[in-house]
Amino acid sequence: MKRCASCFFVIGLLAVAGSWAAAPYPATPRALVEEYLRLDAEAAGLSPSTWPELGRYTNFPQAPKWDSFIVIDRYAVEKVLEGHTRAQVRVTYHPLGRLSDHFTPDAGPENAVFYLVMTQGQWKVDSPPGMPHVSFEVMKKRLNASSAANPKVKQANEALLQQIESAHSTLK
């Protein structure tokens, strides 16, 4: 019975991995930037181990190194200008603040333009890499997981989380 359960578990993992690998590459500039933003909000740009997920949509040769990032409430794709081989996508972020060794609240909207280029039949982000924009929910989960894994950082993480939640509550 245990062997059978293990087999089903492995088959399930392979099916999930296969469906991710078979996911179609975004065909339009809007779809590409939406996927890029989703992965960025999930913190894919913060670690060399997760960078390839995000990096496949860029022309950046390697993962940039960051010592801080922006915690956001949300983002919105505003306008797309598309040519044959180049495109621009305007995005508005709604930040809560910047997180480095401490949290600095900043709730003003942030406008960004993503420049894309067609490379070997695929749209790629070609503009210089912007600072990562991690969603509030992802940041909350990461701080809580870090606190659970290492009680020595629990107090500092709880203070950061309280500051971020305070900035988040002012948006509502």
OpenMM code with the backbone's topology and positions (N, CA, C; nanometers):
from openmm import Vec3, app, unit

residues = "MET LYS ARG CYS ALA SER CYS PHE PHE VAL ILE GLY LEU LEU ALA VAL ALA GLY SER TRP ALA ALA ALA PRO TYR PRO ALA THR PRO ARG ALA LEU VAL GLU GLU TYR LEU ARG LEU ASP ALA GLU ALA ALA GLY LEU SER PRO SER THR TRP PRO GLU LEU GLY ARG TYR THR ASN PHE PRO GLN ALA PRO LYS TRP ASP SER PHE ILE VAL ILE ASP ARG TYR ALA VAL GLU LYS VAL LEU GLU GLY HIS THR ARG ALA GLN VAL ARG VAL THR TYR HIS PRO LEU GLY ARG LEU SER ASP HIS PHE THR PRO ASP ALA GLY PRO GLU ASN ALA VAL PHE TYR LEU VAL MET THR GLN GLY GLN TRP LYS VAL ASP SER PRO PRO GLY MET PRO HIS VAL SER PHE GLU VAL MET LYS LYS ARG LEU ASN ALA SER SER ALA ALA ASN PRO LYS VAL LYS GLN ALA ASN GLU ALA LEU LEU GLN GLN ILE GLU SER ALA HIS SER THR LEU LYS".split()
positions = [
    Vec3(0.0820, -0.1191, 0.0000),
    Vec3(0.0000, 0.0000, 0.0000),
    Vec3(0.0875, 0.1270, 0.0000),
    Vec3(0.1962, 0.1260, 0.0812),
    Vec3(0.2848, 0.2413, 0.0863),
    Vec3(0.3503, 0.2642, -0.0492),
    Vec3(0.3897, 0.1525, -0.1147),
    Vec3(0.4524, 0.1646, -0.2457),
    Vec3(0.3569, 0.2267, -0.3462),
    Vec3(0.2332, 0.1859, -0.3414),
    Vec3(0.1328, 0.2378, -0.4334),
    Vec3(0.1123, 0.3879, -0.4102),
    Vec3(0.1039, 0.4281, -0.2843),
    Vec3(0.0876, 0.5698, -0.2518),
    Vec3(0.2088, 0.6496, -0.2988),
    Vec3(0.3284, 0.5928, -0.2804),
    Vec3(0.4498, 0.6597, -0.3260),
    Vec3(0.4501, 0.6749, -0.4769),
    Vec3(0.4060, 0.5723, -0.5483),
    Vec3(0.3998, 0.5792, -0.6946),
    Vec3(0.3049, 0.6890, -0.7403),
    Vec3(0.1869, 0.6976, -0.6767),
    Vec3(0.0912, 0.8016, -0.7135),
    Vec3(0.1472, 0.9408, -0.6853),
    Vec3(0.2212, 0.9532, -0.5755),
    Vec3(0.2819, 1.0815, -0.5411),
    Vec3(0.3835, 1.1226, -0.6475),
    Vec3(0.4706, 1.0291, -0.6874),
    Vec3(0.5719, 1.0575, -0.7886),
    Vec3(0.5059, 1.0890, -0.9224),
    Vec3(0.4042, 1.0136, -0.9601),
    Vec3(0.3336, 1.0390, -1.0859),
    Vec3(0.2696, 1.1778, -1.0827),
    Vec3(0.2130, 1.2149, -0.9689),
    Vec3(0.1538, 1.3479, -0.9545),
    Vec3(0.2572, 1.4571, -0.9706),
    Vec3(0.3744, 1.4377, -0.9100),
    Vec3(0.4815, 1.5370, -0.9239),
    Vec3(0.5261, 1.5499, -1.0689),
    Vec3(0.5403, 1.4384, -1.1365),
    Vec3(0.5814, 1.4409, -1.2765),
    Vec3(0.4758, 1.5087, -1.3637),
    Vec3(0.3505, 1.4861, -1.3345),
    Vec3(0.2437, 1.5504, -1.4110),
    Vec3(0.2465, 1.7010, -1.3922),
    Vec3(0.2673, 1.7455, -1.2674),
    Vec3(0.2756, 1.8891, -1.2414),
    Vec3(0.3971, 1.9483, -1.3105),
    Vec3(0.5116, 1.8824, -1.3004),
    Vec3(0.6338, 1.9309, -1.3647),
    Vec3(0.6163, 1.9338, -1.5158),
    Vec3(0.5526, 1.8335, -1.5702),
    Vec3(0.5297, 1.8284, -1.7138),
    Vec3(0.4368, 1.9378, -1.7608),
    Vec3(0.3354, 1.9697, -1.6816),
    Vec3(0.2429, 2.0750, -1.7217),
    Vec3(0.3109, 2.2107, -1.7153),
    Vec3(0.4041, 2.2317, -1.6209),
    Vec3(0.4772, 2.3580, -1.6139),
    Vec3(0.5680, 2.3705, -1.7348),
    Vec3(0.6363, 2.2621, -1.7688),
    Vec3(0.7288, 2.2657, -1.8818),
    Vec3(0.6535, 2.2875, -2.0127),
    Vec3(0.5296, 2.2385, -2.0203),
    Vec3(0.4522, 2.2499, -2.1426),
    Vec3(0.3757, 2.3819, -2.1499),
    Vec3(0.3827, 2.4649, -2.0463),
    Vec3(0.3115, 2.5927, -2.0479),
    Vec3(0.3611, 2.6761, -2.1647),
    Vec3(0.2688, 2.7303, -2.2434),
    Vec3(0.3108, 2.8064, -2.3597),
    Vec3(0.3802, 2.9363, -2.3203),
    Vec3(0.4765, 2.9752, -2.4008),
    Vec3(0.5467, 3.1012, -2.3801),
    Vec3(0.4494, 3.2131, -2.4153),
    Vec3(0.4462, 3.3210, -2.3383),
    Vec3(0.3525, 3.4302, -2.3671),
    Vec3(0.3713, 3.4839, -2.5093),
    Vec3(0.2616, 3.4981, -2.5828),
    Vec3(0.2675, 3.5350, -2.7239),
    Vec3(0.2637, 3.6850, -2.7490),
    Vec3(0.2159, 3.7618, -2.6518),
    Vec3(0.2023, 3.9061, -2.6718),
    Vec3(0.2846, 3.9811, -2.5681),
    Vec3(0.3188, 4.1064, -2.5967),
    Vec3(0.3901, 4.1852, -2.4963),
    Vec3(0.3132, 4.1957, -2.3644),
    Vec3(0.1814, 4.2169, -2.3711),
    Vec3(0.1014, 4.2248, -2.2485),
    Vec3(0.1110, 4.0951, -2.1685),
    Vec3(0.0939, 3.9827, -2.2347),
    Vec3(0.0981, 3.8530, -2.1652),
    Vec3(0.2359, 3.8277, -2.1053),
    Vec3(0.3397, 3.8654, -2.1772),
    Vec3(0.4753, 3.8452, -2.1254),
    Vec3(0.4984, 3.9302, -2.0005),
    Vec3(0.4621, 4.0575, -2.0062),
    Vec3(0.4831, 4.1447, -1.8899),
    Vec3(0.3957, 4.1001, -1.7735),
    Vec3(0.2738, 4.0567, -1.7996),
    Vec3(0.1887, 4.0063, -1.6909),
    Vec3(0.2532, 3.8867, -1.6216),
    Vec3(0.3117, 3.7957, -1.6990),
    Vec3(0.3795, 3.6797, -1.6391),
    Vec3(0.5045, 3.7235, -1.5637),
    Vec3(0.5797, 3.8152, -1.6205),
    Vec3(0.6990, 3.8691, -1.5555),
    Vec3(0.6611, 3.9339, -1.4212),
    Vec3(0.5569, 4.0161, -1.4220),
    Vec3(0.5120, 4.0837, -1.2994),
    Vec3(0.4649, 3.9836, -1.1944),
    Vec3(0.3929, 3.8803, -1.2386),
    Vec3(0.3443, 3.7780, -1.1447),
    Vec3(0.4613, 3.7088, -1.0752),
    Vec3(0.5604, 3.6693, -1.1527),
    Vec3(0.6770, 3.6018, -1.0951),
    Vec3(0.7580, 3.6954, -1.0061),
    Vec3(0.7719, 3.8202, -1.0476),
    Vec3(0.8427, 3.9190, -0.9667),
    Vec3(0.7708, 3.9384, -0.8334),
    Vec3(0.6385, 3.9478, -0.8360),
    Vec3(0.5597, 3.9642, -0.7135),
    Vec3(0.5714, 3.8425, -0.6225),
    Vec3(0.6000, 3.7264, -0.6809),
    Vec3(0.6200, 3.6041, -0.6024),
    Vec3(0.7643, 3.5896, -0.5550),
    Vec3(0.8474, 3.6913, -0.5774),
    Vec3(0.9864, 3.6982, -0.5303),
    Vec3(1.0829, 3.6117, -0.6112),
    Vec3(1.0494, 3.5793, -0.7342),
    Vec3(1.1386, 3.4975, -0.8165),
    Vec3(1.2693, 3.5678, -0.8486),
    Vec3(1.2704, 3.6997, -0.8452),
    Vec3(1.3915, 3.7740, -0.8782),
    Vec3(1.4878, 3.7927, -0.7633),
    Vec3(1.4542, 3.7426, -0.6454),
    Vec3(1.5390, 3.7657, -0.5284),
    Vec3(1.6481, 3.6617, -0.5077),
    Vec3(1.6345, 3.5482, -0.5714),
    Vec3(1.7275, 3.4388, -0.5447),
    Vec3(1.7848, 3.3834, -0.6751),
    Vec3(1.9144, 3.3528, -0.6757),
    Vec3(1.9722, 3.2903, -0.7954),
    Vec3(1.9055, 3.1565, -0.8301),
    Vec3(1.8498, 3.0888, -0.7304),
    Vec3(1.7872, 2.9600, -0.7589),
    Vec3(1.6512, 2.9759, -0.8268),
    Vec3(1.5816, 3.0874, -0.8030),
    Vec3(1.4516, 3.1094, -0.8673),
    Vec3(1.4596, 3.2056, -0.9852),
    Vec3(1.5749, 3.2719, -1.0019),
    Vec3(1.5908, 3.3674, -1.1117),
    Vec3(1.5598, 3.3072, -1.2487),
    Vec3(1.6001, 3.1834, -1.2807),
    Vec3(1.5726, 3.1305, -1.4145),
    Vec3(1.4248, 3.1351, -1.4540),
    Vec3(1.3335, 3.1194, -1.3572),
    Vec3(1.1904, 3.1304, -1.3866),
    Vec3(1.1579, 3.2667, -1.4453),
    Vec3(1.2110, 3.3705, -1.3832),
    Vec3(1.1865, 3.5076, -1.4259),
    Vec3(1.2769, 3.5453, -1.5434),
    Vec3(1.4003, 3.5023, -1.5360),
    Vec3(1.5004, 3.5377, -1.6363),
    Vec3(1.4702, 3.4879, -1.7758),
    Vec3(1.3920, 3.3837, -1.7882),
    Vec3(1.3602, 3.3324, -1.9221),
    Vec3(1.2808, 3.4328, -2.0047),
    Vec3(1.2242, 3.5324, -1.9392),
    Vec3(1.1463, 3.6354, -2.0085),
    Vec3(1.2271, 3.7621, -2.0348),
    Vec3(1.3583, 3.7576, -2.0120),
    Vec3(1.4417, 3.8769, -2.0264),
    Vec3(1.5616, 3.8511, -2.1170),
    Vec3(1.6296, 3.9590, -2.1511),
    Vec3(1.7578, 3.9511, -2.2209),
    Vec3(1.8730, 3.9755, -2.1238),
    Vec3(1.8470, 3.9759, -1.9944),
    Vec3(1.9520, 3.9995, -1.8959),
    Vec3(2.0390, 3.8751, -1.8882),
    Vec3(2.1699, 3.8910, -1.8936),
    Vec3(2.2587, 3.7743, -1.8954),
    Vec3(2.2585, 3.6947, -1.7655),
    Vec3(2.2312, 3.7600, -1.6541),
    Vec3(2.2296, 3.6884, -1.5262),
    Vec3(2.1432, 3.7642, -1.4277),
    Vec3(2.1171, 3.7019, -1.3158),
    Vec3(2.0343, 3.7643, -1.2127),
    Vec3(2.1069, 3.8844, -1.1527),
    Vec3(2.0390, 3.9990, -1.1482),
    Vec3(2.0999, 4.1136, -1.0805),
    Vec3(2.1097, 4.0861, -0.9303),
    Vec3(2.2002, 4.1538, -0.8652),
    Vec3(2.2129, 4.1399, -0.7200),
    Vec3(2.1434, 4.2592, -0.6563),
    Vec3(2.0583, 4.2307, -0.5582),
    Vec3(1.9809, 4.3345, -0.4926),
    Vec3(2.0070, 4.3309, -0.3431),
    Vec3(2.0164, 4.4486, -0.2818),
    Vec3(2.0258, 4.4546, -0.1367),
    Vec3(1.8977, 4.5118, -0.0774),
    Vec3(1.8029, 4.5464, -0.1647),
    Vec3(1.6716, 4.5907, -0.1185),
    Vec3(1.5703, 4.5622, -0.2284),
    Vec3(1.4431, 4.5738, -0.1928),
    Vec3(1.3353, 4.5555, -0.2888),
    Vec3(1.2124, 4.6303, -0.2399),
    Vec3(1.1139, 4.6414, -0.3264),
    Vec3(0.9910, 4.7129, -0.2966),
    Vec3(0.8832, 4.6111, -0.2595),
    Vec3(0.8121, 4.6388, -0.1511),
    Vec3(0.6958, 4.5579, -0.1135),
    Vec3(0.5744, 4.6303, -0.1715),
    Vec3(0.4930, 4.5567, -0.2469),
    Vec3(0.3796, 4.6194, -0.3148),
    Vec3(0.2463, 4.5619, -0.2684),
    Vec3(0.1447, 4.6439, -0.2796),
    Vec3(0.0083, 4.5981, -0.2570),
    Vec3(-0.0448, 4.5326, -0.3834),
    Vec3(-0.0173, 4.5988, -0.4972),
    Vec3(-0.0640, 4.5467, -0.6263),
    Vec3(0.0073, 4.6208, -0.7388),
    Vec3(-0.0207, 4.5762, -0.8622),
    Vec3(0.0305, 4.6410, -0.9825),
    Vec3(-0.0776, 4.6331, -1.0886),
    Vec3(-0.0645, 4.7149, -1.1915),
    Vec3(-0.1606, 4.7121, -1.3021),
    Vec3(-0.0869, 4.7419, -1.4323),
    Vec3(-0.1157, 4.6624, -1.5342),
    Vec3(-0.0647, 4.6896, -1.6682),
    Vec3(-0.1568, 4.7953, -1.7271),
    Vec3(-0.0989, 4.9090, -1.7666),
    Vec3(-0.1798, 5.0229, -1.8088),
    Vec3(-0.1944, 5.0347, -1.9603),
    Vec3(-0.0835, 5.0363, -2.0322),
    Vec3(-0.0889, 5.0632, -2.1755),
    Vec3(0.0204, 4.9837, -2.2463),
    Vec3(-0.0128, 4.9333, -2.3640),
    Vec3(0.0824, 4.8567, -2.4445),
    Vec3(0.0942, 4.9228, -2.5816),
    Vec3(0.2178, 4.9514, -2.6208),
    Vec3(0.2473, 4.9993, -2.7552),
    Vec3(0.3308, 4.8906, -2.8218),
    Vec3(0.2782, 4.8351, -2.9314),
    Vec3(0.3450, 4.7205, -2.9939),
    Vec3(0.3781, 4.7475, -3.1393),
    Vec3(0.5045, 4.7249, -3.1737),
    Vec3(0.5487, 4.7305, -3.3123),
    Vec3(0.5805, 4.5889, -3.3587),
    Vec3(0.6540, 4.5781, -3.4695),
    Vec3(0.6879, 4.4451, -3.5204),
    Vec3(0.7940, 4.3757, -3.4345),
    Vec3(0.8944, 4.4520, -3.3910),
    Vec3(1.0036, 4.3897, -3.3155),
    Vec3(1.0294, 4.4566, -3.1805),
    Vec3(0.9572, 4.5622, -3.1516),
    Vec3(0.9744, 4.6321, -3.0241),
    Vec3(0.8380, 4.6655, -2.9662),
    Vec3(0.8354, 4.6741, -2.8338),
    Vec3(0.7113, 4.7094, -2.7647),
    Vec3(0.7444, 4.7817, -2.6351),
    Vec3(0.6478, 4.8572, -2.5873),
    Vec3(0.6570, 4.9233, -2.4568),
    Vec3(0.5309, 4.8876, -2.3786),
    Vec3(0.5506, 4.8556, -2.2514),
    Vec3(0.4375, 4.8246, -2.1659),
    Vec3(0.4484, 4.9119, -2.0415),
    Vec3(0.3463, 4.9925, -2.0180),
    Vec3(0.3439, 5.0803, -1.9009),
    Vec3(0.2726, 5.0097, -1.7870),
    Vec3(0.3355, 5.0185, -1.6702),
    Vec3(0.2852, 4.9507, -1.5508),
    Vec3(0.2794, 5.0515, -1.4362),
    Vec3(0.1770, 5.0390, -1.3542),
    Vec3(0.1702, 5.1188, -1.2316),
    Vec3(0.1754, 5.0230, -1.1131),
    Vec3(0.2743, 5.0457, -1.0278),
    Vec3(0.2856, 4.9703, -0.9024),
    Vec3(0.2226, 5.0533, -0.7911),
    Vec3(0.1672, 4.9849, -0.6940),
    Vec3(0.1147, 5.0499, -0.5735),
    Vec3(0.1970, 4.9970, -0.4562),
    Vec3(0.3092, 5.0662, -0.4279),
    Vec3(0.4025, 5.0172, -0.3258),
    Vec3(0.3567, 5.0480, -0.1837),
    Vec3(0.4097, 4.9675, -0.0931),
    Vec3(0.3927, 4.9930, 0.0500),
    Vec3(0.5197, 5.0546, 0.1056),
    Vec3(0.6333, 5.0185, 0.0458),
    Vec3(0.7604, 5.0726, 0.0896),
    Vec3(0.8761, 4.9874, 0.0438),
    Vec3(0.9964, 5.0308, 0.0814),
    Vec3(1.1194, 4.9620, 0.0453),
    Vec3(1.1707, 4.8841, 0.1655),
    Vec3(1.2143, 4.7613, 0.1392),
    Vec3(1.2683, 4.6761, 0.2448),
    Vec3(1.4140, 4.6453, 0.2141),
    Vec3(1.5007, 4.6787, 0.3076),
    Vec3(1.6424, 4.6407, 0.3018),
    Vec3(1.6747, 4.5865, 0.4401),
    Vec3(1.7611, 4.6517, 0.5135),
    Vec3(1.7838, 4.6087, 0.6521),
    Vec3(1.6749, 4.6648, 0.7429),
    Vec3(1.5933, 4.7556, 0.6904),
    Vec3(1.4762, 4.8084, 0.7607),
    Vec3(1.3697, 4.8428, 0.6567),
    Vec3(1.2506, 4.8733, 0.7027),
    Vec3(1.1395, 4.9049, 0.6127),
    Vec3(1.1179, 5.0556, 0.6111),
    Vec3(1.1100, 5.1122, 0.4907),
    Vec3(1.0832, 5.2544, 0.4734),
    Vec3(0.9518, 5.2682, 0.3977),
    Vec3(0.8450, 5.3123, 0.4649),
    Vec3(0.7154, 5.3251, 0.3970),
    Vec3(0.7209, 5.4249, 0.2813),
    Vec3(0.6462, 5.3935, 0.1762),
    Vec3(0.6327, 5.4821, 0.0610),
    Vec3(0.5104, 5.4346, -0.0159),
    Vec3(0.4009, 5.5074, -0.0057),
    Vec3(0.2753, 5.4612, -0.0634),
    Vec3(0.2371, 5.5314, -0.1935),
    Vec3(0.3247, 5.6142, -0.2479),
    Vec3(0.2914, 5.6817, -0.3739),
    Vec3(0.2980, 5.5859, -0.4910),
    Vec3(0.2092, 5.6002, -0.5905),
    Vec3(0.2148, 5.5123, -0.7074),
    Vec3(0.3490, 5.5254, -0.7792),
    Vec3(0.3933, 5.4160, -0.8356),
    Vec3(0.5206, 5.4128, -0.9089),
    Vec3(0.4909, 5.3678, -1.0514),
    Vec3(0.5267, 5.4519, -1.1470),
    Vec3(0.5075, 5.4190, -1.2878),
    Vec3(0.6367, 5.3633, -1.3448),
    Vec3(0.6232, 5.2597, -1.4254),
    Vec3(0.7394, 5.1971, -1.4884),
    Vec3(0.7050, 5.1659, -1.6334),
    Vec3(0.8058, 5.1685, -1.7179),
    Vec3(0.7892, 5.1292, -1.8576),
    Vec3(0.8824, 5.0122, -1.8838),
    Vec3(0.8252, 4.9038, -1.9326),
    Vec3(0.9040, 4.7876, -1.9724),
    Vec3(0.9236, 4.7951, -2.1234),
    Vec3(1.0498, 4.7881, -2.1651),
    Vec3(1.0827, 4.7871, -2.3069),
    Vec3(1.1072, 4.6423, -2.3467),
    Vec3(1.0388, 4.5988, -2.4525),
    Vec3(1.0503, 4.4614, -2.4993),
    Vec3(1.1063, 4.4600, -2.6406),
    Vec3(1.1711, 4.3498, -2.6728),
    Vec3(1.2236, 4.3294, -2.8071),
    Vec3(1.1917, 4.1853, -2.8480),
    Vec3(1.1655, 4.1673, -2.9760),
    Vec3(1.1397, 4.0338, -3.0293),
    Vec3(1.2757, 3.9675, -3.0532),
    Vec3(1.2994, 3.8539, -2.9891),
    Vec3(1.4244, 3.7805, -3.0008),
    Vec3(1.3923, 3.6358, -3.0371),
    Vec3(1.4337, 3.5937, -3.1542),
    Vec3(1.4104, 3.4567, -3.2024),
    Vec3(1.2637, 3.4171, -3.1881),
    Vec3(1.1754, 3.5079, -3.2280),
    Vec3(1.0319, 3.4789, -3.2291),
    Vec3(0.9624, 3.4908, -3.0943),
    Vec3(1.0324, 3.5383, -2.9912),
    Vec3(0.9728, 3.5533, -2.8582),
    Vec3(0.9969, 3.6943, -2.8053),
    Vec3(0.8957, 3.7490, -2.7406),
    Vec3(0.9123, 3.8777, -2.6755),
    Vec3(0.9969, 3.8601, -2.5508),
    Vec3(1.0891, 3.9542, -2.5272),
    Vec3(1.1760, 3.9531, -2.4089),
    Vec3(1.1815, 4.0938, -2.3501),
    Vec3(1.1852, 4.1024, -2.2182),
    Vec3(1.2066, 4.2306, -2.1525),
    Vec3(1.3515, 4.2690, -2.1795),
    Vec3(1.3706, 4.3891, -2.2353),
    Vec3(1.5033, 4.4314, -2.2775),
    Vec3(1.5524, 4.5529, -2.2001),
    Vec3(1.4642, 4.6129, -2.1216),
    Vec3(1.5044, 4.7312, -2.0451),
    Vec3(1.5903, 4.6892, -1.9267),
    Vec3(1.6656, 4.7826, -1.8727),
    Vec3(1.7470, 4.7470, -1.7551),
    Vec3(1.6585, 4.6911, -1.6440),
    Vec3(1.7089, 4.5936, -1.5709),
    Vec3(1.6261, 4.5332, -1.4668),
    Vec3(1.5928, 4.6349, -1.3575),
    Vec3(1.4660, 4.6446, -1.3274),
    Vec3(1.4219, 4.7298, -1.2175),
    Vec3(1.4317, 4.6538, -1.0866),
    Vec3(1.4281, 4.7275, -0.9790),
    Vec3(1.4315, 4.6654, -0.8471),
    Vec3(1.3132, 4.5693, -0.8329),
    Vec3(1.3308, 4.4543, -0.7684),
    Vec3(1.2199, 4.3604, -0.7503),
    Vec3(1.1031, 4.4243, -0.6751),
    Vec3(0.9826, 4.3813, -0.7105),
    Vec3(0.8589, 4.4283, -0.6479),
    Vec3(0.7846, 4.3056, -0.5961),
    Vec3(0.7958, 4.2803, -0.4668),
    Vec3(0.7405, 4.1603, -0.4042),
    Vec3(0.6061, 4.1945, -0.3395),
    Vec3(0.5086, 4.1078, -0.3600),
    Vec3(0.3760, 4.1357, -0.3065),
    Vec3(0.3731, 4.1270, -0.1535),
    Vec3(0.2823, 4.2018, -0.0960),
    Vec3(0.2620, 4.2035, 0.0486),
    Vec3(0.2362, 4.0619, 0.1023),
    Vec3(0.1487, 3.9871, 0.0360),
    Vec3(0.1146, 3.8518, 0.0831),
    Vec3(0.2350, 3.7587, 0.0811),
    Vec3(0.3156, 3.7657, -0.0245),
    Vec3(0.4356, 3.6821, -0.0338),
    Vec3(0.5354, 3.7214, 0.0756),
    Vec3(0.5529, 3.8516, 0.0955),
    Vec3(0.6464, 3.8991, 0.1989),
    Vec3(0.6014, 3.8535, 0.3368),
    Vec3(0.4734, 3.8619, 0.3625),
    Vec3(0.4169, 3.8175, 0.4911),
    Vec3(0.4462, 3.6687, 0.5136),
    Vec3(0.4220, 3.5863, 0.4126),
    Vec3(0.4486, 3.4424, 0.4228),
    Vec3(0.5971, 3.4148, 0.4460),
    Vec3(0.6835, 3.4871, 0.3745),
    Vec3(0.8282, 3.4663, 0.3889),
    Vec3(0.8773, 3.5050, 0.5283),
    Vec3(0.8298, 3.6177, 0.5803),
    Vec3(0.8715, 3.6593, 0.7142),
    Vec3(0.8221, 3.5610, 0.8199),
    Vec3(0.6980, 3.5143, 0.8055),
    Vec3(0.6446, 3.4159, 0.9007),
    Vec3(0.7209, 3.2835, 0.8923),
    Vec3(0.7530, 3.2392, 0.7723),
    Vec3(0.8288, 3.1145, 0.7557),
    Vec3(0.9693, 3.1288, 0.8124),
    Vec3(1.0315, 3.2424, 0.7905),
    Vec3(1.1652, 3.2680, 0.8438),
    Vec3(1.1636, 3.2676, 0.9965),
    Vec3(1.0610, 3.3284, 1.0545),
    Vec3(1.0480, 3.3311, 1.2002),
    Vec3(1.0296, 3.1910, 1.2575),
    Vec3(0.9496, 3.1097, 1.1892),
    Vec3(0.9256, 2.9734, 1.2357),
    Vec3(1.0522, 2.8886, 1.2253),
    Vec3(1.1314, 2.9125, 1.1213),
    Vec3(1.2529, 2.8341, 1.1000),
    Vec3(1.3679, 2.8785, 1.1896),
    Vec3(1.3689, 3.0055, 1.2279),
    Vec3(1.4790, 3.0581, 1.3076),
    Vec3(1.4253, 3.1530, 1.4150),
    Vec3(1.4031, 3.1024, 1.5356),
    Vec3(1.3468, 3.1849, 1.6434),
    Vec3(1.4318, 3.3080, 1.6771),
    Vec3(1.5606, 3.3068, 1.6410),
    Vec3(1.6465, 3.4211, 1.6703),
    Vec3(1.6061, 3.5461, 1.5921),
    Vec3(1.5421, 3.5283, 1.4759),
    Vec3(1.5020, 3.6426, 1.3946),
    Vec3(1.3534, 3.6761, 1.4092),
    Vec3(1.2852, 3.6004, 1.4933),
    Vec3(1.1402, 3.6172, 1.5066),
    Vec3(1.1021, 3.7589, 1.5478),
    Vec3(1.1675, 3.8141, 1.6455),
    Vec3(1.1317, 3.9467, 1.6948),
    Vec3(1.1545, 4.0535, 1.5863),
    Vec3(1.2666, 4.0469, 1.5179),
    Vec3(1.2952, 4.1432, 1.4111),
    Vec3(1.1958, 4.1282, 1.2965),
    Vec3(1.1633, 4.0028, 1.2591),
    Vec3(1.0673, 3.9793, 1.1513),
    Vec3(0.9280, 4.0282, 1.1883),
    Vec3(0.8893, 4.0065, 1.3136),
    Vec3(0.7576, 4.0531, 1.3570),
    Vec3(0.7496, 4.2055, 1.3545),
    Vec3(0.8590, 4.2729, 1.3882),
    Vec3(0.8614, 4.4195, 1.3824),
    Vec3(0.8496, 4.4668, 1.2377),
    Vec3(0.9233, 4.4022, 1.1464),
    Vec3(0.9129, 4.4372, 1.0041),
    Vec3(0.7711, 4.4139, 0.9531),
    Vec3(0.7152, 4.2996, 0.9885),
    Vec3(0.5806, 4.2659, 0.9440),
    Vec3(0.4793, 4.3672, 0.9969),
    Vec3(0.4967, 4.4099, 1.1189),
    Vec3(0.4059, 4.5094, 1.1765),
    Vec3(0.4152, 4.6416, 1.0993),
    Vec3(0.5361, 4.6820, 1.0625),
    Vec3(0.5535, 4.8052, 0.9847),
    Vec3(0.4895, 4.7932, 0.8464),
    Vec3(0.5098, 4.6801, 0.7824),
    Vec3(0.4527, 4.6587, 0.6485),
    Vec3(0.3007, 4.6529, 0.6570),
    Vec3(0.2478, 4.5824, 0.7577),
    Vec3(0.1023, 4.5755, 0.7742),
    Vec3(0.0433, 4.7128, 0.8034),
    Vec3(0.1158, 4.7950, 0.8780),
    Vec3(0.0695, 4.9315, 0.9061),
    Vec3(0.0593, 5.0114, 0.7758),
    Vec3(0.1613, 4.9999, 0.6920),
    Vec3(0.1569, 5.0691, 0.5616),
    Vec3(0.0439, 5.0145, 0.4761),
    Vec3(0.0204, 4.8855, 0.4832),
    Vec3(-0.0862, 4.8218, 0.4050),
    Vec3(-0.2237, 4.8693, 0.4518),
    Vec3(-0.2403, 4.8837, 0.5810),
    Vec3(-0.3719, 4.9241, 0.6341),
    Vec3(-0.4061, 5.0687, 0.5965),
    Vec3(-0.3068, 5.1512, 0.5702),
    Vec3(-0.3357, 5.2896, 0.5304),
    Vec3(-0.3897, 5.2987, 0.3897),
    Vec3(-0.3718, 5.1945, 0.3080),
    Vec3(-0.4241, 5.1942, 0.1709),
    Vec3(-0.5722, 5.1668, 0.1659),
    Vec3(-0.6258, 5.1055, 0.2688),
    Vec3(-0.7663, 5.0630, 0.2651),
    Vec3(-0.8614, 5.1679, 0.3112),
] * unit.nanometer
topology = app.Topology()
chain = topology.addChain("A")
for resn in residues:
    res = topology.addResidue(resn, chain)
    for name in ("N", "CA", "C"):
        topology.addAtom(name, app.Element.getBySymbol(name[0]), res)
